[in-house]
Amino acid sequence: MRTSTFLSPDEIADLTDTPVKALQCRWLDQKGWIYTLSRMGNPKVLRSYAEQKLGMASAHPGDSEPDFTDWTTA
């Protein structure tokens, strides 16, 4: 099953605890979330951004470096 690029309207309502678009936008603004509005006025949040904001994904997965402190030279 392919996951959508954006959170669904139900997921945004669950995140913000309201089905009201204006209140969803207010919550997103107050929490400092980045989003855009669809032509119908629905807030659109990237799934990857939401996962990052909620601590579920690394912002920059390639930024971690290996720990070579235990390596010895031959």
Rosetta blueprint (number, residue, H / E / L):
1 M L
2 R L
3 T L
4 S L
5 T L
6 F E
7 L L
8 S L
9 P H
10 D H
11 E H
12 I H
13 A H
14 D H
15 L H
16 T H
17 D L
18 T L
19 P L
20 V L
21 K H
22 A H
23 L H
24 Q H
25 C H
26 R H
27 W H
28 L H
29 D H
30 Q H
31 K L
32 G L
33 W L
34 I L
35 Y L
36 T E
37 L E
38 S L
39 R L
40 M L
41 G L
42 N L
43 P E
44 K E
45 V L
46 L E
47 R H
48 S H
49 Y H
50 A H
51 E H
52 Q H
53 K H
54 L L
55 G L
56 M L
57 A L
58 S L
59 A L
60 H L
61 P H
62 G H
63 D H
64 S L
65 E L
66 P L
67 D L
68 F L
69 T L
70 D L
71 W L
72 T L
73 T L
74 A L
